[in-house]
Amino acid sequence: MFRKIDILIVDDDEDIRHFFDILLTREGYSVTTSGDPYEAIQLIQNESKFKLIMLDIRLPGLNGIETLEDLRRLRQDVPVILMTGSPSIETAVEAMKFGVSDYVEKPFDNDIVLGTIARILEENGIVTGGVEALHLSIGSKLRSARQNKEKTLKDLSQQTGLSVSLISQIERAESSASIRSLYSLSYALEISLSDLFSND
């Protein structure tokens, strides 16, 4: 079944950390955030679970490149995506020396960020279609719960206010459901919302 991918976000802006926590958790990733480059280095030193690091280029104390240099001494294998509000050739060249996989520009575009993360993870053999695997897992659990309750799609539609078409797409992993939709479905089927995201 789906195994969550651990991602470390390093940015001194609390709003950006909060943004990534919501965005990536919603996509099925496991997220740890840090606003302090020294703390981030400590986390990398103590934890081998992180499969991807998203690193702001401007940080207090150490800048992004200095942090990256220290991180590379500890972990050569983990892919790093730089976050920057002002990309430059000089920064890109410097970052490439330390094996940066890519960078994303602020203000962030959700689709670009998620697409970049998925691509980097796949390129590094960490996950193949991880988000799709989560959607398949959730859809399968919903379909199984609905069938166990002997409910039709129409029954569930009437109970939740969601369209038959949308519920069907969610069950077939053809549509990414909002948390609100998943909550409505799990409530109607008397299953825990957290069970939908479990690895069982």
C-alpha positions as CSV (number, residue, x, y, z in Angstrom):
1,M,0.0,0.0,0.0
2,F,0.9,3.7,-0.1
3,R,3.9,4.7,2.0
4,K,4.1,8.3,3.0
5,I,7.1,10.2,1.7
6,D,8.8,12.4,4.3
7,I,9.6,16.0,3.2
8,L,11.5,18.6,5.1
9,I,10.6,22.3,4.5
10,V,13.2,24.9,5.6
11,D,12.0,28.5,5.4
12,D,12.1,31.2,8.1
13,D,8.7,32.5,6.9
14,E,6.0,30.9,9.1
15,D,3.3,31.5,6.5
16,I,5.3,29.6,3.9
17,R,5.9,26.7,6.3
18,H,2.2,26.6,7.0
19,F,1.3,26.8,3.3
20,F,3.6,23.8,2.5
21,D,2.3,21.9,5.6
22,I,-1.3,22.1,4.3
23,L,-0.5,21.7,0.6
24,L,1.8,18.7,0.9
25,T,-0.1,16.9,3.7
26,R,-3.3,17.2,1.6
27,E,-1.4,15.4,-1.2
28,G,-0.4,12.6,1.1
29,Y,3.1,13.5,2.0
30,S,4.5,13.6,5.6
31,V,5.8,17.1,6.3
32,T,8.3,18.4,8.8
33,T,9.0,22.2,8.8
34,S,11.8,24.2,10.3
35,G,12.5,28.0,10.3
36,D,16.0,27.7,11.5
37,P,18.9,26.4,9.3
38,Y,20.8,25.1,12.3
39,E,17.8,23.1,13.5
40,A,17.3,21.8,9.9
41,I,20.9,20.5,9.9
42,Q,20.3,18.9,13.3
43,L,17.2,17.2,11.9
44,I,19.0,15.8,8.9
45,Q,21.8,14.6,11.2
46,N,19.4,12.8,13.5
47,E,16.8,11.6,11.0
48,S,17.3,9.5,7.9
49,K,13.6,9.5,7.0
50,F,13.6,12.6,4.8
51,K,13.4,11.8,1.1
52,L,13.3,15.4,-0.1
53,I,14.3,18.8,1.2
54,M,12.8,22.1,0.2
55,L,15.2,24.9,1.1
56,D,14.8,28.6,1.1
57,I,17.7,30.5,-0.4
58,R,17.5,33.3,2.2
59,L,17.7,32.1,5.8
60,P,18.8,33.8,9.0
61,G,22.3,32.9,10.3
62,L,23.2,30.7,7.4
63,N,22.0,31.4,3.8
64,G,20.5,28.7,1.7
65,I,23.8,27.8,-0.1
66,E,25.7,27.6,3.2
67,T,22.9,25.4,4.7
68,L,23.0,23.3,1.5
69,E,26.8,22.8,1.9
70,D,26.4,21.6,5.5
71,L,23.4,19.3,4.5
72,R,25.5,17.8,1.7
73,R,28.2,16.8,4.2
74,L,25.6,14.8,6.1
75,R,23.5,13.5,3.2
76,Q,24.6,13.3,-0.4
77,D,21.7,11.3,-1.6
78,V,18.6,13.4,-0.6
79,P,17.3,15.6,-3.4
80,V,17.0,19.3,-2.7
81,I,14.6,21.9,-4.2
82,L,15.6,25.5,-3.6
83,M,12.9,28.1,-3.0
84,T,13.6,31.6,-4.1
85,G,11.9,34.9,-4.7
86,S,14.7,36.2,-6.9
87,P,16.4,33.5,-9.0
88,S,19.8,34.4,-10.4
89,I,22.4,32.8,-12.7
90,E,25.0,33.1,-9.9
91,T,22.8,31.3,-7.3
92,A,21.9,28.6,-9.8
93,V,25.5,27.9,-10.7
94,E,26.5,27.8,-7.0
95,A,23.6,25.6,-6.1
96,M,24.4,23.2,-8.9
97,K,27.8,22.5,-7.3
98,F,25.9,20.9,-4.4
99,G,23.6,18.9,-6.5
100,V,20.4,20.9,-6.3
101,S,17.7,19.1,-8.2
102,D,15.6,22.1,-9.1
103,Y,14.1,25.4,-7.8
104,V,10.7,26.9,-7.4
105,E,9.9,30.6,-7.5
106,K,7.9,32.6,-5.0
107,P,5.0,33.4,-5.1
108,F,4.3,29.7,-5.5
109,D,2.1,28.1,-8.0
110,N,0.6,25.0,-6.4
111,D,0.6,22.9,-9.6
112,I,4.2,23.8,-10.4
113,V,5.3,23.0,-6.9
114,L,3.5,19.6,-6.8
115,G,4.6,18.7,-10.3
116,T,8.2,19.6,-9.5
117,I,8.2,17.5,-6.3
118,A,6.6,14.5,-8.0
119,R,9.1,14.7,-10.9
120,I,12.1,14.9,-8.6
121,L,10.9,12.0,-6.5
122,E,10.3,9.9,-9.5
123,E,13.7,10.9,-11.1
124,N,15.4,9.8,-7.9
125,G,13.6,6.5,-7.7
126,I,11.9,7.4,-4.5
127,V,8.4,7.1,-5.7
128,T,6.6,6.3,-8.8
129,G,3.2,7.9,-8.9
130,G,3.0,8.4,-5.2
131,V,0.1,10.8,-5.3
132,E,-1.8,8.5,-7.7
133,A,-1.1,5.6,-5.3
134,L,-2.8,7.6,-2.5
135,H,-5.8,8.4,-4.7
136,L,-6.1,4.7,-5.6
137,S,-5.9,3.6,-2.0
138,I,-8.5,6.2,-0.9
139,G,-10.8,5.3,-3.8
140,S,-10.5,1.6,-3.0
141,K,-11.3,2.1,0.7
142,L,-14.4,4.2,-0.1
143,R,-15.7,1.7,-2.7
144,S,-15.2,-1.2,-0.3
145,A,-16.9,0.7,2.6
146,R,-19.8,1.7,0.4
147,Q,-20.3,-1.9,-0.8
148,N,-20.1,-3.3,2.7
149,K,-22.9,-0.9,3.6
150,E,-24.8,-2.0,0.5
151,K,-25.1,1.6,-0.6
152,T,-25.3,2.6,-4.3
153,L,-23.5,5.7,-5.7
154,K,-26.9,7.4,-5.8
155,D,-27.6,6.6,-2.1
156,L,-24.2,8.1,-1.2
157,S,-24.9,11.1,-3.4
158,Q,-28.2,11.8,-1.7
159,Q,-26.6,11.4,1.7
160,T,-23.6,13.7,1.1
161,G,-24.8,16.2,-1.5
162,L,-21.9,15.2,-3.8
163,S,-22.7,14.2,-7.3
164,V,-22.8,10.6,-8.4
165,S,-20.2,11.5,-11.1
166,L,-17.8,13.0,-8.5
167,I,-18.1,10.1,-6.1
168,S,-17.5,7.6,-8.9
169,Q,-14.4,9.6,-10.1
170,I,-13.0,9.6,-6.5
171,E,-13.6,5.8,-6.2
172,R,-11.8,5.3,-9.5
173,A,-8.9,7.7,-8.5
174,E,-9.8,9.9,-11.5
175,S,-10.4,13.0,-9.3
176,S,-8.5,14.5,-6.4
177,A,-11.1,14.9,-3.6
178,S,-11.1,17.8,-1.2
179,I,-10.9,17.1,2.5
180,R,-14.5,18.4,2.8
181,S,-15.7,15.8,0.3
182,L,-13.7,13.0,1.9
183,Y,-15.1,14.0,5.3
184,S,-18.6,13.9,4.0
185,L,-18.0,10.5,2.4
186,S,-16.3,9.0,5.5
187,Y,-19.1,10.4,7.8
188,A,-21.8,8.9,5.5
189,L,-20.0,5.5,5.5
190,E,-19.2,5.6,9.2
191,I,-15.5,5.2,8.8
192,S,-12.7,7.4,10.2
193,L,-11.2,10.0,7.9
194,S,-7.8,9.1,9.2
195,D,-8.4,5.5,8.1
196,L,-8.6,6.7,4.5
197,F,-5.0,7.9,4.7
198,S,-3.6,4.9,6.7
199,N,-1.1,2.6,5.3
200,D,-3.1,-0.6,6.0
